[in-house]
């Protein structure tokens, strides 16, 4: 049976997830969320900048394109070429999406983090993600929860992000 996905004029969705633990106390690595450097909080463990928001978005896009970026491709860029900025990985995913002639309609994140306090940071992070993806601010949303101490993340040991994207095929 042939898939007529692109012939219909409706949106499709995909979900992405990522989580990282904080680096050990005293490690100078800076926390990066949505492409924004956050001072006064430890960075996250990972070969790259460990930006859980951009990683979750990259994974969500891979859910649409069926071309995984995080893993082999990102490891090649990071470990062999020294590219640790997660925006580079997201740009590859966005290029794959464009190659398939899809347009992002909306990006929605939910983040669990006991620290840092995310509410005052959300406007700047939303703006950064909107700029990176070339979307209007109204197309990018972030909600956050502290986790209430129920999990390792909720106890302040790391940050977890989920991302849902909606895309629509463009007319050919």
C-alpha angles and dihedrals in degrees: 000000000000119000111236093188097131094043092065122076100226135105126256126204138210134183130221131188137190137168136180136181121237117260118253118282110275095029107130095217111131123228113245121191122175090346092306121119110228114206124206094037132086118255125244127261116253143103090261129040084287093227099179093194096054090041092053090048092048089051091049091053089048086055088062099039097037087223111118115214102174110074117028099014096043091043090054091051095043106037100032102030101028096237104148100159108108090211087075091058091046091050089057091051091048090051090053089051091050090049088058089049096242126145124207112238100179142357121203125184132187116193130193114204132144087195141064102031099249104192096081091044098051099085093055093044092049090051091050094050091046090053094046092050094037092236131136114262089245088064094061124067133175126190122182141197132188093224092236091245093289098123138023087269091048088052091056100258096122147332130267127195135188122194130193119191130190118205135178129204113247121229113266 
